[in-house]
Amino acid sequence: MITVRLIGGMGNQMFQYALGRRLAERHNTILKLDTTFLLNRLPRKNFVFRGYDLNVFNIQESFTCLSRFAMIFNNIAFPLSYCYLRIKKVFYPNCIVKEKKDYFFDSSVLDSPNDIYLNGYWQSERYFKDIEHIVRKEFTFKEKLNGRGNLIADKIRNVNAVCVNIRRADYVTNALNNAFFGTISKEYYQRAEEIISSKTENPHFFIFSDDINWCKTNLKFNHPTVFVGSEYAGKKWQQYLQLMVMCKHFIIPNSTFAWWAAWLSENKDKIIIVPKKWVNDSNINTDDLIPSSWIRI
């Protein structure tokens, strides 16, 4: 059995699931999801609480016993889970595989034995590249677009659609996230538009953001532009993600949610532009996060 600890938002959870799924496939065993951290609501300073988001996908969903307990007694299950893992590590010191360094691909993890607990973010496609067909199949959506979403989808299908994602929200309001990630400048999006325009014909820009009013005020493109407001986001932002995936090309910020939208796109000729500086700390190397075909500016 492979168990994966889920932490962070949807994009982070997708990375964690993908590695767990790869190891479960290799060992022909089941994958268990530990959601106790996500369900814990004990107060924490400068912390952005997240929920379990993977149930919007057609994944193989199986939870640990403590996770099911946490669905009812969330603040009790987390310390119980912590104690359980501490005790287990004493008797089985190799049962927990902890990520050595953020954004770093550790090839040795792919050789992990069966019956392990994965604790980390695992943000690299190299952790699951050899089961890409499975990951793409399982990260399809349970629910179809609603009527309003279909209107935007029709527009996306009929033009050379460029997904532009702007992440603000906690990157602006949360002190820790702002210090670590910062925000992407308007100049980045202007430069990205120039690159897209030089490589494609008649691009149409579709702006997806958690702060669409800021985008309308601050972003001006020289091509047809559609602002896709939060009324199209859907439950857990799944409709946003569906619409983003449908686009042909991508300008994304330092966001794993947008990363997955670009990666899941089936356009073989897609152009994907990402920030060269993913985090503020220049000592953190994010090369393993970004596929080699993507353009960093």
C-alpha positions in Angstrom: 0.0 0.0 0.0 1.2 3.5 -0.9 -0.1 6.4 1.3 0.3 10.0 0.3 -0.1 13.0 2.6 -2.2 15.7 0.9 -1.3 19.3 1.7 -1.9 22.6 -0.1 -4.4 23.5 -2.7 -5.7 21.6 -5.7 -2.5 21.9 -7.8 -0.3 20.7 -4.9 -2.6 17.8 -4.2 -2.5 16.8 -7.9 1.3 16.5 -7.8 1.1 14.5 -4.6 -1.5 12.1 -6.0 0.4 11.7 -9.3 3.5 10.4 -7.5 1.5 8.2 -5.3 -0.4 6.8 -8.2 2.9 6.1 -10.0 4.3 4.1 -7.1 1.0 2.3 -6.6 1.0 1.3 -10.3 4.6 0.1 -10.1 3.9 -2.1 -7.1 0.4 -3.2 -8.3 -1.1 -2.0 -5.0 -3.6 0.5 -3.7 -3.1 4.2 -3.1 -4.4 5.7 0.1 -5.0 9.4 0.6 -4.3 11.0 4.0 -6.4 14.1 4.3 -6.0 14.7 8.1 -3.8 17.8 7.5 -6.3 19.3 5.1 -9.2 18.8 7.5 -7.5 20.1 10.6 -8.8 23.5 11.5 -6.7 24.3 14.7 -5.7 28.0 14.5 -2.4 28.7 12.9 -0.9 32.2 12.3 -0.6 33.3 8.7 -1.9 30.0 7.4 -4.3 29.6 4.4 -6.6 26.6 5.1 -7.3 24.3 2.2 -9.8 21.5 1.7 -9.7 18.3 -0.1 -10.1 19.1 -3.9 -9.3 15.9 -5.8 -12.9 14.6 -5.7 -13.7 16.7 -8.8 -11.6 14.2 -10.8 -12.0 10.6 -12.0 -9.2 9.4 -9.7 -8.9 6.2 -7.7 -10.1 7.5 -4.4 -9.4 5.6 -1.2 -8.8 7.3 2.2 -6.9 6.2 5.3 -8.9 5.2 8.4 -7.8 8.4 10.2 -8.9 10.5 7.2 -12.4 9.1 7.5 -12.3 9.8 11.2 -11.1 13.3 10.5 -14.2 14.0 8.3 -16.2 14.0 11.6 -13.6 14.8 14.2 -11.1 16.9 12.2 -9.2 18.6 15.0 -8.7 15.3 16.9 -7.6 13.2 14.0 -4.6 15.4 13.1 -2.7 15.0 16.4 -3.6 11.3 16.3 -2.1 11.0 12.9 1.0 12.8 13.9 1.5 10.5 16.9 0.8 7.4 14.8 3.4 8.3 12.2 6.0 9.1 14.9 5.4 5.7 16.6 5.5 3.9 13.2 8.7 5.5 12.3 10.3 4.2 15.4 9.5 0.6 14.5 9.7 1.0 10.7 12.3 3.8 10.1 12.1 3.5 6.3 8.4 3.6 6.0 8.2 7.4 5.7 9.7 9.0 2.6 10.1 12.8 3.2 10.9 15.2 0.4 14.5 16.4 0.8 14.1 19.8 -0.8 11.2 21.7 -2.4 11.1 21.7 -6.2 13.9 19.1 -6.3 13.4 15.9 -8.3 14.8 13.0 -6.3 15.0 10.0 -8.6 15.6 7.6 -5.6 11.9 8.1 -4.6 10.8 6.3 -7.7 12.6 3.2 -6.4 10.7 3.3 -3.1 9.4 0.0 -1.8 5.8 -0.9 -1.2 4.0 0.1 2.1 5.4 3.7 2.4 4.1 7.0 3.4 4.9 10.0 1.1 5.4 13.4 2.8 6.2 16.3 0.5 5.0 18.4 -2.5 6.8 16.4 -5.3 6.5 19.2 -7.9 8.0 17.7 -11.0 6.4 15.8 -13.9 9.5 13.5 -13.8 7.8 11.8 -10.8 5.0 10.5 -13.0 6.1 11.0 -16.6 6.2 7.2 -17.3 2.5 6.9 -16.4 1.4 10.1 -18.1 -1.5 8.4 -19.9 -2.9 7.3 -16.6 -2.5 10.7 -14.9 -4.2 12.4 -17.9 -7.1 10.0 -17.8 -7.7 10.3 -14.1 -7.4 14.0 -14.1 -10.5 14.3 -16.2 -13.6 15.9 -14.6 -16.6 14.2 -13.1 -18.9 17.0 -13.9 -19.5 18.6 -17.3 -19.5 22.3 -17.9 -22.8 24.0 -17.0 -24.7 26.2 -19.5 -22.8 29.4 -18.6 -19.5 27.6 -18.9 -20.4 26.2 -22.3 -20.8 29.7 -23.7 -17.1 30.5 -22.8 -16.1 27.0 -24.0 -17.6 27.7 -27.4 -15.6 30.9 -27.7 -12.4 29.1 -26.7 -12.9 26.4 -29.3 -13.5 28.8 -32.1 -10.4 31.0 -31.8 -6.7 30.7 -31.2 -7.3 30.8 -27.4 -4.5 31.9 -25.0 -5.1 31.2 -21.3 -3.8 34.0 -19.2 -3.9 33.2 -15.4 -3.3 35.8 -12.8 -2.9 34.6 -9.2 -3.4 37.2 -6.5 -5.6 36.4 -3.4 -3.4 34.9 -0.7 -0.2 35.9 -2.7 -1.3 39.5 -1.9 -3.2 39.2 1.4 -1.1 36.5 3.3 2.2 37.8 4.6 4.1 34.5 4.4 2.9 33.7 0.9 3.6 37.2 -0.3 7.1 37.0 1.1 7.8 33.6 -0.4 6.0 33.9 -3.8 5.4 37.6 -4.3 3.2 38.6 -7.3 3.9 38.6 -11.0 4.4 42.0 -12.6 2.3 43.5 -15.4 5.5 43.7 -17.4 5.7 39.9 -17.4 2.3 39.6 -19.0 3.1 42.3 -21.6 6.3 40.5 -22.5 4.5 37.2 -22.7 1.9 38.7 -25.0 4.6 39.8 -27.4 6.1 36.3 -27.5 2.7 34.6 -28.1 1.9 37.2 -30.8 5.2 36.5 -32.6 4.6 32.8 -32.6 0.9 32.5 -33.4 -1.7 34.0 -35.6 -4.8 36.0 -34.3 -4.4 35.1 -30.6 -7.4 35.7 -28.4 -6.6 36.2 -24.7 -8.9 34.6 -22.0 -8.1 36.1 -18.6 -8.7 33.8 -15.6 -8.1 35.2 -12.1 -9.2 35.2 -8.5 -9.2 39.0 -8.7 -10.8 39.7 -12.1 -11.5 43.4 -11.2 -7.8 44.1 -10.7 -7.1 42.5 -14.1 -9.7 44.6 -15.9 -8.1 47.7 -14.4 -4.4 46.8 -14.8 -4.0 44.5 -17.8 -4.3 45.8 -21.3 -3.7 43.5 -24.3 -3.4 44.4 -27.9 -5.6 41.5 -29.0 -9.2 40.4 -28.4 -9.6 39.8 -24.7 -12.2 38.0 -22.7 -12.3 38.3 -18.9 -13.6 35.1 -17.4 -15.0 36.1 -13.9 -15.4 34.0 -10.9 -19.0 33.3 -11.8 -17.6 30.7 -14.2 -15.3 29.1 -11.6 -17.7 26.4 -10.4 -17.3 24.3 -7.3 -13.7 24.2 -6.1 -12.8 26.2 -9.2 -13.1 23.0 -11.3 -15.0 24.8 -14.2 -12.2 27.4 -14.4 -9.7 24.6 -14.7 -11.7 22.8 -17.4 -12.0 26.0 -19.4 -8.3 26.8 -19.0 -7.3 23.3 -20.1 -9.3 23.8 -23.3 -7.1 26.7 -24.4 -4.3 26.3 -27.0 -1.6 28.3 -25.4 -0.8 29.5 -21.9 0.7 32.4 -20.0 0.8 31.3 -16.4 2.0 32.7 -13.0 3.9 30.9 -10.3 0.9 28.7 -9.5 0.6 24.9 -9.6 -3.1 25.2 -10.4 -2.2 27.0 -13.7 0.8 24.6 -14.2 -1.7 21.7 -14.3 -4.0 23.6 -16.7 -1.1 24.0 -19.1 0.2 20.5 -18.7 -3.2 18.8 -19.2 -3.8 20.7 -22.4 -3.9 18.3 -25.3 -2.6 20.8 -27.9 0.6 19.3 -29.2 1.8 22.7 -30.5 1.0 24.6 -27.3 3.2 27.5 -26.2 3.6 27.8 -22.5 5.2 30.8 -20.9 6.1 30.8 -17.2 8.0 33.2 -14.9 11.7 32.6 -14.7 11.5 33.5 -11.0 9.0 31.1 -9.4 9.8 32.1 -5.9 11.4 35.2 -4.3 14.4 33.3 -2.9 17.0 33.1 -5.7 18.8 30.3 -4.0 15.8 27.9 -4.6 16.2 26.1 -7.9 12.9 25.4 -9.7 14.3 23.8 -12.9 12.8 20.4 -12.1 9.4 22.0 -11.8 9.3 23.5 -15.3 9.3 21.1 -18.4 12.1 21.9 -20.8 9.8 22.9 -23.7 8.2 25.7 -21.6 9.4 29.2 -22.1 10.7 31.0 -19.0 10.9 34.8 -19.0 
